[in-house]
């Protein structure tokens, strides 16, 4: 229930889909940044900081450091995470997949 009203199954499915898209994107981006040479703490916190727009991360991207030491591919992944986090996942999916345009 939300505000005393029962939510429809479509609304609940949309919430579940957004949750799993966010978690999936978080895990895949963290793995990719980690495979490109960053330690676990740095890769997870860098993705959390960029995808969630929450400020500095931990480890190698903490408040006393920056993202400059990361490889270029990691920076591209984190830039994509910034876009997905700031513009929202569904918005970018609509822009990237023409199937949505035809509806």
Phi and psi restraints in degrees (value plus and minus 20) as a CYANA .aco file:
   2 UNK   PHI    -159.2  -119.2
   2 UNK   PSI      95.5   135.5
   3 UNK   PHI      44.6    84.6
   3 UNK   PSI      10.3    50.3
   4 UNK   PHI      64.3   104.3
   4 UNK   PSI     -24.9    15.1
   5 UNK   PHI    -126.4   -86.4
   5 UNK   PSI     122.9   162.9
   6 UNK   PHI     -97.7   -57.7
   6 UNK   PSI     110.3   150.3
   7 UNK   PHI     -97.5   -57.5
   7 UNK   PSI     124.3   164.3
   8 UNK   PHI     -92.7   -52.7
   8 UNK   PSI     141.1   181.1
   9 UNK   PHI     -83.8   -43.8
   9 UNK   PSI     -54.5   -14.5
  10 UNK   PHI     -83.3   -43.3
  10 UNK   PSI     -60.6   -20.6
  11 UNK   PHI     -85.0   -45.0
  11 UNK   PSI     -64.3   -24.3
  12 UNK   PHI     -83.8   -43.8
  12 UNK   PSI     -59.3   -19.3
  13 UNK   PHI     -84.9   -44.9
  13 UNK   PSI     -58.4   -18.4
  14 UNK   PHI     -84.5   -44.5
  14 UNK   PSI     -59.3   -19.3
  15 UNK   PHI     -86.2   -46.2
  15 UNK   PSI     -64.5   -24.5
  16 UNK   PHI     -81.6   -41.6
  16 UNK   PSI     -63.4   -23.4
  17 UNK   PHI     -82.2   -42.2
  17 UNK   PSI     -64.4   -24.4
  18 UNK   PHI     -83.2   -43.2
  18 UNK   PSI     -62.3   -22.3
  19 UNK   PHI     -80.1   -40.1
  19 UNK   PSI     -68.9   -28.9
  20 UNK   PHI     -91.1   -51.1
  20 UNK   PSI     -52.2   -12.2
  21 UNK   PHI     -83.6   -43.6
  21 UNK   PSI     -63.7   -23.7
  22 UNK   PHI     -83.5   -43.5
  22 UNK   PSI     -69.0   -29.0
  23 UNK   PHI     -83.7   -43.7
  23 UNK   PSI     -62.7   -22.7
  24 UNK   PHI     -82.5   -42.5
  24 UNK   PSI     -64.0   -24.0
  25 UNK   PHI     -83.2   -43.2
  25 UNK   PSI     -61.1   -21.1
  26 UNK   PHI     -81.0   -41.0
  26 UNK   PSI     -67.7   -27.7
  27 UNK   PHI     -86.4   -46.4
  27 UNK   PSI     -66.4   -26.4
  28 UNK   PHI     -83.7   -43.7
  28 UNK   PSI     -63.2   -23.2
  29 UNK   PHI     -86.7   -46.7
  29 UNK   PSI     -59.7   -19.7
  30 UNK   PHI     -83.1   -43.1
  30 UNK   PSI     -63.1   -23.1
  31 UNK   PHI     -83.2   -43.2
  31 UNK   PSI     -63.1   -23.1
  32 UNK   PHI     -83.7   -43.7
  32 UNK   PSI     -65.7   -25.7
  33 UNK   PHI     -85.4   -45.4
  33 UNK   PSI     -57.7   -17.7
  34 UNK   PHI     -85.5   -45.5
  34 UNK   PSI     -61.6   -21.6
  35 UNK   PHI     -87.1   -47.1
  35 UNK   PSI     -42.0    -2.0
  36 UNK   PHI    -106.1   -66.1
  36 UNK   PSI     -13.8    26.2
  37 UNK   PHI      99.5   139.5
  37 UNK   PSI     -27.7    12.3
  38 UNK   PHI    -102.7   -62.7
  38 UNK   PSI     129.8   169.8
  39 UNK   PHI     -92.3   -52.3
  39 UNK   PSI     148.3   188.3
  40 UNK   PHI     -79.1   -39.1
  40 UNK   PSI     -67.7   -27.7
  41 UNK   PHI     -82.2   -42.2
  41 UNK   PSI     -63.5   -23.5
  42 UNK   PHI     -85.8   -45.8
  42 UNK   PSI     -64.7   -24.7
  43 UNK   PHI     -87.0   -47.0
  43 UNK   PSI     -64.4   -24.4
  44 UNK   PHI     -87.0   -47.0
  44 UNK   PSI     -63.5   -23.5
  45 UNK   PHI     -93.4   -53.4
  45 UNK   PSI     -50.9   -10.9
  46 UNK   PHI     -85.6   -45.6
  46 UNK   PSI     -63.0   -23.0
  47 UNK   PHI     -87.0   -47.0
  47 UNK   PSI     -61.3   -21.3
  48 UNK   PHI     -82.0   -42.0
  48 UNK   PSI     -61.5   -21.5
  49 UNK   PHI     -87.2   -47.2
  49 UNK   PSI     -58.2   -18.2
  50 UNK   PHI    -103.8   -63.8
  50 UNK   PSI     -63.2   -23.2
  51 UNK   PHI     -90.3   -50.3
  51 UNK   PSI     -57.0   -17.0
  52 UNK   PHI    -114.1   -74.1
  52 UNK   PSI     -24.2    15.8
  53 UNK   PHI      31.4    71.4
  53 UNK   PSI      32.0    72.0
  54 UNK   PHI    -130.7   -90.7
  54 UNK   PSI     -13.5    26.5
  55 UNK   PHI      80.2   120.2
  55 UNK   PSI    -172.4  -132.4
  56 UNK   PHI     -87.5   -47.5
  56 UNK   PSI     134.0   174.0
  57 UNK   PHI    -116.5   -76.5
  57 UNK   PSI    -171.4  -131.4
  58 UNK   PHI    -143.4  -103.4
  58 UNK   PSI     152.0   192.0
  59 UNK   PHI      48.1    88.1
  59 UNK   PSI    -150.4  -110.4
  60 UNK   PHI     -92.8   -52.8
  60 UNK   PSI     -27.3    12.7
  61 UNK   PHI    -141.3  -101.3
  61 UNK   PSI      10.6    50.6
  62 UNK   PHI     -94.0   -54.0
  62 UNK   PSI    -195.4  -155.4
  63 UNK   PHI     -84.5   -44.5
  63 UNK   PSI     -40.9    -0.9
  64 UNK   PHI    -118.9   -78.9
  64 UNK   PSI     -16.6    23.4
  65 UNK   PHI    -154.6  -114.6
  65 UNK   PSI    -196.2  -156.2
  66 UNK   PHI    -163.4  -123.4
  66 UNK   PSI    -190.3  -150.3
  67 UNK   PHI    -112.0   -72.0
  67 UNK   PSI     -15.9    24.1
  68 UNK   PHI     -83.6   -43.6
  68 UNK   PSI     -51.5   -11.5
  69 UNK   PHI     -99.8   -59.8
  69 UNK   PSI     -29.3    10.7
  70 UNK   PHI     -95.3   -55.3
  70 UNK   PSI     130.0   170.0
  71 UNK   PHI     -83.1   -43.1
  71 UNK   PSI     138.3   178.3
  72 UNK   PHI     -78.0   -38.0
  72 UNK   PSI     -61.0   -21.0
  73 UNK   PHI     -81.7   -41.7
  73 UNK   PSI     -58.5   -18.5
  74 UNK   PHI     -83.9   -43.9
  74 UNK   PSI     -59.2   -19.2
  75 UNK   PHI     -85.2   -45.2
  75 UNK   PSI     -56.9   -16.9
  76 UNK   PHI     -85.7   -45.7
  76 UNK   PSI     -62.5   -22.5
  77 UNK   PHI     -82.2   -42.2
  77 UNK   PSI     -64.8   -24.8
  78 UNK   PHI     -89.0   -49.0
  78 UNK   PSI     -51.7   -11.7
  79 UNK   PHI     -85.0   -45.0
  79 UNK   PSI     -62.3   -22.3
  80 UNK   PHI     -82.6   -42.6
  80 UNK   PSI     -60.1   -20.1
  81 UNK   PHI     -81.7   -41.7
  81 UNK   PSI     -58.6   -18.6
  82 UNK   PHI     -82.8   -42.8
  82 UNK   PSI     -62.2   -22.2
  83 UNK   PHI     -85.7   -45.7
  83 UNK   PSI     -65.6   -25.6
  84 UNK   PHI     -83.0   -43.0
  84 UNK   PSI     -56.9   -16.9
  85 UNK   PHI     -94.2   -54.2
  85 UNK   PSI     -56.3   -16.3
  86 UNK   PHI    -103.3   -63.3
  86 UNK   PSI     -61.3   -21.3
  87 UNK   PHI    -113.8   -73.8
  87 UNK   PSI     -26.3    13.7
  88 UNK   PHI      60.1   100.1
  88 UNK   PSI     126.6   166.6
  89 UNK   PHI     -85.3   -45.3
  89 UNK   PSI     -67.6   -27.6
  90 UNK   PHI     -81.7   -41.7
  90 UNK   PSI     -58.8   -18.8
  91 UNK   PHI     -81.1   -41.1
  91 UNK   PSI     -65.9   -25.9
  92 UNK   PHI     -90.0   -50.0
  92 UNK   PSI     -54.4   -14.4
  93 UNK   PHI     -83.8   -43.8
  93 UNK   PSI     -57.8   -17.8
  94 UNK   PHI     -83.4   -43.4
  94 UNK   PSI     -60.0   -20.0
  95 UNK   PHI     -91.5   -51.5
  95 UNK   PSI     -52.8   -12.8
  96 UNK   PHI    -106.5   -66.5
  96 UNK   PSI     -43.9    -3.9
  97 UNK   PHI    -133.0   -93.0
  97 UNK   PSI      93.4   133.4
  98 UNK   PHI     -82.5   -42.5
  98 UNK   PSI     -38.3     1.7
  99 UNK   PHI     -78.2   -38.2
  99 UNK   PSI     -53.2   -13.2
 100 UNK   PHI     -90.7   -50.7
 100 UNK   PSI     -50.3   -10.3
 101 UNK   PHI     -89.2   -49.2
 101 UNK   PSI     -51.6   -11.6
 102 UNK   PHI     -98.0   -58.0
 102 UNK   PSI     -34.8     5.2
